[in-house]
Amino acid sequence: GENVEQHPSTLSVQEGDSAVIKCTYSDSASNYFPWYKQELGKRPQLIIDIRSNVGEKKDQRIAVTLNKTAKHFSLHITETQPEDSAVYFCAATPNYGGATNKLIFGTGTLLAVQP
Amino acid sequence: GAVVSQHPSWVICKSGTSVKIECRSLDFQATTMFWYRQFPKQSLMLMATSNEGSKATYEQGVEKDKFLINHASLTLSTLTVTSAHPEDSSFYICSAGGPNTGELFFGEGSRLTVL
């Protein structure tokens, strides 16, 4: 089955700096890679996602890149703000759009943005 | 986006009792729902895939007789933790696929504390 690894486990940046979180996956058939932000005690919230037919996607300060050959994808947050502080999870699935679209999550990254 | 609701949001029970958690898709029908468990400062671990009208599919290492899943309608899946013990204390989160995309929407989560 799919296995997703995520690095770093913790990341501290100064407000205004950029943050990069990286994930690798094992199943070459995986075709959907979402990123979730989870605040303490709350549900994960989708912040951006990318499908395997796209190499890069951007939404304001957030971007995701995908390298299918190397089987890794990354989250980039620019101009970080204190409210970006949270735990971020990457995920992968080979069943995008299918009835059994189960996501396998990475181990999470605790991002702390220092004001 | 689609709305998934979970109930209860938190529950405290005595060791040996059973606890039922409900997951509802409020504005769409979900033939498949997923149950995750999250221990403090850890990732979301997939426990099982709940299939409407048929048996749930459990991930390796998850005891199906301890974590009973019922998906009797297209909008409701339930997870029952039977004979709960302190080690079952965790944050349980359900998710369901949206009606038109591969995106998964998460419930609010249910925090279980077993004394």
Interface residues (C-beta under 8 A of the other chain):
Chain A: Y32 P34 G41 K42 R43 P44 Q45 L46 D49 F89 T93 N95 Y96 G97 G98 A99 T100 N101 K102 L103 I104 F105 G106 T107 G108
Chain B: T31 T32 F34 Y36 Q42 S43 L44 M45 L46 T49 F91 I93 S95 G97 T101 G102 E103 L104 F106 G107 E108 G109 R111
